[in-house]
Amino acid sequence: MRNIRRKGLTTYLKNSHEAQMCVKMFAALALLPANLIEEGYQCIRQHARNNNLQLTPFFNYFNSFWLRIVGPETFSVHGIARRTNNNVENFHGRLKEKFQTSHPNLWTFLKHLNELSLKNHITIAQLSQGQKVSRPVKIKYIANSERIKIATAQLNLGTINVSDFLIQCSYTAETYIREEFNWYTLVEPNLIVDNDDLTQSDGDDSVILKYTLIKN
């Protein structure tokens, strides 16, 4: 979603259901075996052509970076039990909720990081005592896993093709794409820039570091 915004495609995506479908199909690419990801990419391009979608900048970015530099073998999660970095995303979500600013000053950053660290130490202590600290898996995640499992089995049996697989699995990314879209269109543009600690001695590197710590 961040790259879509940088390419100036946010409004276009918001107003086009088929464009949103393309993005969700991109999210499902990693579920394919590495040797089928290139074919999957071409299927999405064909879907875009069939619907006269103007997503060329994003396609070029995905091809040049994810396919050519990162490589399908690196980002494919086919056959991997834990396919996502939900734990990391959850931590990032808590950071966003805490800071409510895209550029917190150093003291704000350290204060909230210390609070999160304290909570994590409490969680570790509870785990060491055999206490249950995590919530049950949500039904929607169980349903998504089942959808992926069925689609993968059908692909392996040859009863569906790569394009059908991407369409079926695209729905598993619907909630994530919607939440990311809402963040980058509704929340982030209104965040307050807290730069009280930016003095003459602060160079570009310090600003970039603070931004990177929050956004990556």
Residue frames as qw, qx, qy, qz and C-alpha x, y, z in Angstrom:
[[0.000, 0.885, 0.465, 0.000, 0.00, 0.00, 0.00],
 [0.323, -0.748, 0.097, 0.572, 2.86, 2.38, 0.71],
 [0.337, -0.142, 0.594, 0.717, 4.23, 1.95, -2.80],
 [0.165, 0.627, 0.698, 0.306, 0.77, 2.37, -4.31],
 [0.136, -0.918, -0.256, 0.272, 0.49, 5.69, -2.52],
 [0.359, -0.566, 0.347, 0.656, 3.93, 6.75, -3.71],
 [0.284, 0.138, 0.718, 0.620, 2.92, 5.92, -7.28],
 [0.271, 0.147, 0.002, -0.951, -0.14, 8.16, -6.92],
 [0.366, -0.117, -0.814, -0.436, -2.58, 5.27, -7.30],
 [0.045, 0.146, 0.786, -0.598, -4.46, 5.54, -3.99],
 [0.465, 0.327, 0.187, -0.801, -7.55, 7.33, -5.32],
 [0.541, 0.277, -0.614, -0.503, -7.65, 5.14, -8.40],
 [0.274, 0.018, -0.951, 0.144, -7.52, 2.02, -6.24],
 [0.211, 0.195, 0.622, -0.728, -10.22, 3.34, -3.92],
 [0.547, 0.394, 0.061, -0.736, -12.62, 3.80, -6.84],
 [0.622, 0.356, -0.589, -0.374, -11.92, 0.58, -8.73],
 [0.873, -0.253, 0.323, -0.263, -13.05, -2.82, -7.47],
 [0.930, 0.337, -0.066, 0.131, -11.02, -4.60, -10.17],
 [0.309, 0.712, -0.453, 0.440, -7.89, -2.66, -9.23],
 [0.531, -0.534, 0.497, -0.430, -8.39, -3.75, -5.63],
 [0.984, 0.038, 0.138, -0.109, -8.73, -7.33, -6.86],
 [0.690, 0.581, -0.321, 0.288, -5.34, -7.02, -8.59],
 [0.067, -0.674, 0.547, -0.492, -3.70, -5.87, -5.35],
 [0.782, -0.303, 0.414, -0.355, -5.27, -8.77, -3.44],
 [0.954, 0.293, -0.046, 0.039, -4.05, -11.18, -6.13],
 [0.384, 0.682, -0.481, 0.396, -0.56, -9.73, -5.69],
 [0.444, -0.549, 0.534, -0.465, -0.86, -10.46, -1.96],
 [0.933, -0.044, 0.283, -0.218, -1.70, -14.09, -2.83],
 [0.644, 0.633, -0.429, -0.002, 1.31, -14.54, -5.13],
 [0.051, -0.586, 0.749, -0.303, 3.53, -15.57, -2.22],
 [0.766, -0.108, 0.509, -0.377, 1.24, -18.58, -1.60],
 [0.861, 0.465, -0.149, -0.139, 2.30, -20.09, -4.93],
 [0.866, -0.179, 0.202, 0.421, 5.32, -22.36, -5.35],
 [0.223, -0.677, 0.263, 0.650, 8.32, -20.25, -6.37],
 [0.288, -0.054, 0.736, 0.611, 8.39, -21.77, -9.86],
 [0.127, 0.622, 0.727, 0.261, 4.80, -20.60, -10.52],
 [0.146, -0.715, -0.284, 0.622, 5.08, -17.03, -9.23],
 [0.085, -0.280, 0.435, 0.851, 6.24, -15.61, -12.56],
 [0.082, -0.338, -0.818, -0.459, 3.23, -17.23, -14.24],
 [0.176, -0.693, -0.636, 0.290, 1.01, -15.82, -11.50],
 [0.145, -0.532, 0.026, 0.834, 2.42, -12.34, -12.13],
 [0.029, 0.028, -0.633, -0.773, 1.54, -12.65, -15.81],
 [0.132, -0.527, -0.832, -0.115, -1.99, -13.78, -14.88],
 [0.146, -0.711, -0.394, 0.564, -2.47, -10.62, -12.83],
 [0.076, -0.358, 0.337, 0.867, -1.18, -8.50, -15.71],
 [0.069, -0.231, -0.801, -0.549, -3.67, -10.17, -18.01],
 [0.153, -0.665, -0.700, 0.213, -6.45, -9.50, -15.51],
 [0.124, -0.620, -0.085, 0.770, -5.43, -5.84, -15.53],
 [0.008, -0.138, 0.584, 0.800, -5.42, -5.70, -19.34],
 [0.084, -0.415, -0.867, -0.263, -8.82, -7.38, -19.57],
 [0.188, -0.787, -0.546, 0.217, -10.27, -4.72, -17.29],
 [0.323, 0.741, 0.090, 0.582, -8.32, -1.77, -18.76],
 [0.583, -0.768, -0.155, 0.216, -6.65, -1.04, -15.42],
 [0.344, 0.827, -0.233, 0.378, -4.04, 1.70, -15.18],
 [0.744, -0.645, 0.168, 0.029, -1.58, 0.04, -12.82],
 [0.780, 0.516, -0.207, 0.287, 1.55, 0.02, -14.98],
 [0.041, 0.748, -0.485, 0.450, 3.77, 1.86, -12.43],
 [0.689, -0.437, 0.473, -0.332, 2.97, -0.72, -9.75],
 [0.975, 0.202, 0.089, 0.012, 3.49, -3.66, -12.11],
 [0.558, 0.675, -0.336, 0.346, 6.87, -2.26, -13.13],
 [0.262, -0.676, 0.528, -0.442, 7.86, -1.82, -9.48],
 [0.871, -0.226, 0.366, -0.237, 6.81, -5.36, -8.53],
 [0.914, 0.386, -0.041, 0.120, 8.62, -6.87, -11.49],
 [0.422, 0.708, -0.384, 0.416, 11.87, -4.94, -11.02],
 [0.243, -0.597, 0.573, -0.506, 12.06, -5.31, -7.24],
 [0.761, -0.221, 0.480, -0.376, 10.20, -8.40, -6.04],
 [0.950, 0.286, 0.113, -0.050, 10.74, -10.63, -9.05],
 [0.673, 0.626, -0.250, 0.304, 14.20, -9.51, -10.19],
 [0.070, 0.654, -0.540, 0.526, 15.94, -8.36, -7.00],
 [0.594, -0.353, 0.543, -0.478, 14.27, -10.24, -4.13],
 [0.290, 0.223, -0.892, -0.264, 13.30, -13.28, -6.19],
 [0.760, -0.238, -0.300, -0.525, 10.35, -15.72, -5.94],
 [0.725, -0.033, -0.644, 0.241, 12.42, -18.25, -3.98],
 [0.199, 0.132, -0.505, 0.829, 12.83, -15.67, -1.21],
 [0.351, -0.064, 0.256, -0.899, 9.27, -14.46, -0.74],
 [0.666, -0.125, -0.595, -0.432, 7.32, -17.62, -1.55],
 [0.371, -0.319, 0.670, -0.558, 5.71, -19.09, 1.58],
 [0.808, 0.069, -0.389, -0.436, 4.21, -22.10, -0.18],
 [0.822, -0.056, -0.560, 0.092, 4.10, -25.10, 2.16],
 [0.243, 0.233, -0.558, 0.758, 5.22, -23.09, 5.19],
 [0.312, -0.556, -0.755, 0.152, 3.00, -23.49, 8.26],
 [0.177, -0.766, -0.255, 0.563, 3.59, -19.96, 9.59],
 [0.531, 0.517, 0.420, 0.523, 3.15, -17.93, 6.42],
 [0.029, 0.899, 0.152, 0.410, 2.89, -14.43, 7.85],
 [0.397, 0.142, -0.456, 0.784, 4.75, -12.05, 10.14],
 [0.373, -0.722, -0.438, -0.384, 1.58, -11.32, 12.11],
 [0.642, -0.570, -0.301, 0.415, 3.51, -11.06, 15.37],
 [0.408, -0.083, 0.091, 0.905, 5.70, -8.34, 13.92],
 [0.079, -0.484, -0.436, -0.755, 2.71, -6.58, 12.35],
 [0.508, -0.712, -0.483, -0.039, 0.93, -6.70, 15.70],
 [0.560, -0.439, -0.152, 0.686, 3.94, -5.05, 17.36],
 [0.217, 0.146, 0.279, 0.924, 4.02, -2.37, 14.65],
 [0.268, -0.641, -0.541, -0.474, 0.30, -1.80, 15.17],
 [0.555, -0.691, -0.372, 0.277, 0.85, -1.22, 18.87],
 [0.451, -0.201, 0.048, 0.868, 3.65, 1.23, 18.07],
 [0.015, 0.402, 0.429, 0.809, 1.36, 3.18, 15.74],
 [0.438, -0.711, -0.513, -0.200, -1.35, 3.24, 18.39],
 [0.592, -0.543, -0.251, 0.540, 1.11, 4.47, 21.02],
 [0.398, -0.143, 0.142, 0.895, 2.88, 7.17, 19.04],
 [0.259, 0.819, 0.500, -0.114, 0.04, 8.66, 16.97],
 [0.098, 0.903, -0.230, -0.349, 2.72, 10.54, 15.04],
 [0.887, 0.440, -0.049, 0.132, 4.89, 9.70, 12.07],
 [0.524, 0.504, -0.372, 0.577, 7.99, 11.46, 13.49],
 [0.636, -0.746, -0.197, 0.010, 8.11, 11.14, 17.30],
 [0.069, 0.840, -0.471, 0.261, 10.94, 12.87, 19.08],
 [0.474, 0.308, -0.792, 0.230, 13.63, 10.73, 20.69],
 [0.164, -0.161, 0.708, -0.668, 12.25, 10.99, 24.24],
 [0.743, 0.099, 0.116, -0.652, 8.72, 10.08, 23.18],
 [0.753, 0.312, -0.551, -0.177, 10.08, 7.14, 21.25],
 [0.309, 0.267, -0.820, 0.400, 12.14, 5.85, 24.19],
 [0.410, -0.118, 0.506, -0.750, 9.29, 6.36, 26.67],
 [0.832, 0.143, 0.001, -0.535, 6.77, 4.30, 24.70],
 [0.683, 0.348, -0.643, -0.001, 9.35, 1.68, 23.76],
 [0.047, 0.281, -0.789, 0.544, 10.17, 1.24, 27.43],
 [0.620, -0.013, 0.366, -0.694, 6.47, 0.79, 28.27],
 [0.859, 0.261, -0.280, -0.340, 6.08, -1.88, 25.59],
 [0.455, 0.386, -0.764, 0.245, 9.23, -3.61, 26.81],
 [0.273, -0.215, 0.680, -0.646, 7.81, -3.72, 30.35],
 [0.801, 0.113, 0.127, -0.574, 4.58, -5.31, 29.09],
 [0.772, 0.362, -0.510, -0.113, 6.54, -7.92, 27.15],
 [0.175, 0.355, -0.807, 0.438, 8.58, -8.80, 30.26],
 [0.554, -0.077, 0.502, -0.660, 5.33, -9.32, 32.16],
 [0.857, 0.264, -0.168, -0.410, 4.07, -11.59, 29.37],
 [0.553, 0.409, -0.713, 0.137, 7.29, -13.63, 29.48],
 [0.143, -0.263, 0.754, -0.585, 6.95, -14.00, 33.25],
 [0.739, 0.072, 0.266, -0.615, 3.36, -15.21, 32.84],
 [0.807, 0.361, -0.417, -0.213, 4.42, -17.73, 30.21],
 [0.307, 0.410, -0.794, 0.326, 7.18, -19.05, 32.48],
 [0.346, -0.098, 0.691, -0.627, 4.50, -19.74, 35.10],
 [0.119, 0.204, 0.955, 0.181, 2.40, -21.69, 32.63],
 [0.286, 0.581, 0.432, -0.627, -0.25, -19.01, 32.27],
 [0.455, 0.496, 0.614, 0.412, -2.12, -18.53, 29.00],
 [0.117, -0.568, -0.054, 0.813, -1.52, -15.06, 27.59],
 [0.054, 0.102, -0.584, -0.803, -2.63, -15.32, 23.94],
 [0.621, 0.243, 0.241, -0.705, -6.15, -15.15, 22.59],
 [0.694, 0.204, 0.689, 0.052, -7.74, -18.04, 20.66],
 [0.201, -0.050, 0.596, 0.776, -7.25, -17.97, 16.89],
 [0.438, 0.368, 0.153, -0.806, -10.03, -15.97, 15.27],
 [0.713, 0.348, 0.598, -0.112, -12.54, -17.83, 13.12],
 [0.519, 0.825, -0.062, -0.213, -11.68, -15.69, 10.10],
 [0.001, 0.697, -0.705, -0.132, -8.04, -16.81, 10.26],
 [0.543, -0.047, 0.836, -0.057, -9.08, -20.44, 10.51],
 [0.659, 0.620, 0.378, -0.197, -11.36, -19.94, 7.50],
 [0.311, 0.851, -0.361, -0.223, -8.55, -18.26, 5.54],
 [0.245, -0.479, 0.839, 0.081, -6.17, -21.14, 6.27],
 [0.625, 0.232, 0.737, -0.110, -8.79, -23.62, 5.12],
 [0.563, 0.783, 0.090, -0.250, -9.39, -21.65, 1.91],
 [0.132, 0.770, -0.599, -0.176, -5.66, -21.63, 1.17],
 [0.442, -0.240, 0.864, -0.027, -5.37, -25.34, 1.96],
 [0.677, 0.452, 0.557, -0.164, -8.23, -26.26, -0.39],
 [0.464, 0.851, -0.122, -0.216, -6.97, -24.01, -3.21],
 [0.089, -0.662, 0.732, 0.130, -3.45, -25.44, -2.87],
 [0.563, 0.002, 0.825, -0.043, -4.77, -29.01, -3.05],
 [0.643, 0.654, 0.354, -0.181, -6.83, -28.15, -6.15],
 [0.266, 0.857, -0.386, -0.215, -3.83, -26.51, -7.80],
 [0.276, -0.465, 0.837, 0.080, -1.66, -29.54, -7.12],
 [0.590, 0.237, 0.768, -0.073, -4.34, -31.84, -8.58],
 [0.143, -0.011, 0.585, 0.798, -4.70, -29.64, -11.65],
 [0.070, 0.645, 0.761, 0.018, -8.41, -28.95, -11.09],
 [0.059, 0.971, 0.159, -0.170, -7.75, -25.18, -11.04],
 [0.664, 0.488, -0.042, 0.566, -5.11, -23.11, -12.80],
 [0.450, -0.082, -0.299, 0.837, -2.80, -20.44, -11.38],
 [0.140, -0.324, -0.142, -0.925, -5.23, -17.61, -12.15],
 [0.648, -0.494, -0.449, -0.366, -8.08, -19.38, -10.36],
 [0.688, -0.274, -0.476, 0.475, -5.79, -20.05, -7.39],
 [0.249, 0.076, -0.168, 0.951, -4.91, -16.36, -7.07],
 [0.372, -0.407, -0.265, -0.791, -8.55, -15.31, -7.28],
 [0.732, -0.449, -0.504, -0.091, -9.60, -17.82, -4.62],
 [0.658, -0.282, -0.367, 0.594, -6.77, -16.90, -2.26],
 [0.154, 0.417, 0.026, 0.895, -7.10, -13.15, -2.89],
 [0.503, -0.661, -0.289, -0.476, -10.05, -13.06, -0.51],
 [0.767, -0.399, -0.358, 0.354, -7.79, -14.14, 2.37],
 [0.448, -0.018, -0.097, 0.889, -5.97, -10.80, 2.08],
 [0.052, -0.716, -0.452, -0.529, -9.13, -8.68, 1.96],
 [0.491, -0.829, -0.251, 0.090, -9.11, -7.56, 5.60],
 [0.634, -0.372, 0.102, 0.670, -5.38, -6.82, 5.61],
 [0.328, 0.320, 0.382, 0.802, -5.55, -4.78, 2.39],
 [0.193, -0.807, -0.416, -0.373, -8.56, -2.82, 3.69],
 [0.577, -0.748, -0.151, 0.291, -6.84, -2.02, 7.00],
 [0.567, -0.182, 0.223, 0.772, -3.63, -0.95, 5.28],
 [0.176, 0.535, 0.452, 0.692, -5.59, 1.15, 2.80],
 [0.339, -0.861, -0.349, -0.145, -7.47, 2.88, 5.63],
 [0.624, -0.574, -0.027, 0.530, -4.23, 3.58, 7.47],
 [0.467, -0.055, 0.321, 0.822, -2.46, 5.17, 4.51],
 [0.041, 0.518, 0.483, 0.704, -5.50, 7.14, 3.33],
 [0.409, -0.770, -0.359, -0.334, -7.28, 8.12, 6.55],
 [0.700, -0.667, -0.119, 0.225, -4.84, 7.98, 9.45],
 [0.706, -0.130, 0.099, 0.689, -1.28, 8.65, 8.33],
 [0.271, 0.567, 0.229, 0.743, -1.99, 11.91, 6.40],
 [0.351, -0.815, -0.151, -0.436, -3.43, 13.39, 9.62],
 [0.793, -0.354, -0.286, 0.406, -0.64, 12.34, 11.96],
 [0.152, -0.983, 0.100, 0.006, 1.10, 15.10, 13.89],
 [0.725, 0.411, -0.314, 0.454, 4.80, 15.55, 13.21],
 [0.598, -0.798, 0.007, 0.072, 6.52, 15.72, 16.59],
 [0.737, 0.410, -0.140, 0.518, 9.93, 17.24, 15.89],
 [0.356, -0.929, 0.030, -0.093, 10.64, 19.16, 19.10],
 [0.725, -0.519, 0.315, 0.325, 14.00, 17.49, 19.40],
 [0.716, 0.456, 0.248, 0.467, 15.14, 18.42, 15.89],
 [0.250, -0.863, 0.068, 0.433, 17.85, 21.01, 16.46],
 [0.376, 0.829, -0.358, -0.210, 20.51, 22.44, 14.23],
 [0.205, -0.521, 0.827, 0.048, 22.75, 19.51, 15.18],
 [0.715, 0.193, 0.653, -0.160, 20.22, 16.98, 13.87],
 [0.072, 0.369, -0.643, -0.667, 21.13, 15.93, 10.37],
 [0.691, 0.148, -0.361, -0.609, 19.12, 14.12, 7.76],
 [0.458, 0.132, -0.877, 0.058, 20.39, 10.76, 8.99],
 [0.078, 0.055, 0.760, -0.643, 18.79, 11.20, 12.42],
 [0.573, 0.217, 0.099, -0.784, 15.43, 12.06, 10.87],
 [0.660, 0.239, -0.610, -0.368, 15.65, 9.07, 8.53],
 [0.254, 0.111, -0.911, 0.306, 16.58, 6.77, 11.41],
 [0.308, 0.123, 0.587, -0.738, 13.60, 7.84, 13.50],
 [0.666, 0.276, -0.152, -0.676, 11.27, 7.38, 10.53],
 [0.552, 0.256, -0.778, -0.157, 12.73, 3.98, 9.76],
 [0.018, 0.079, -0.875, 0.477, 12.37, 2.74, 13.34],
 [0.478, 0.232, 0.456, -0.714, 8.65, 3.48, 13.25],
 [0.677, 0.431, -0.143, -0.580, 7.73, 2.58, 9.71],
 [0.618, 0.379, -0.673, -0.146, 9.83, -0.55, 9.12]]
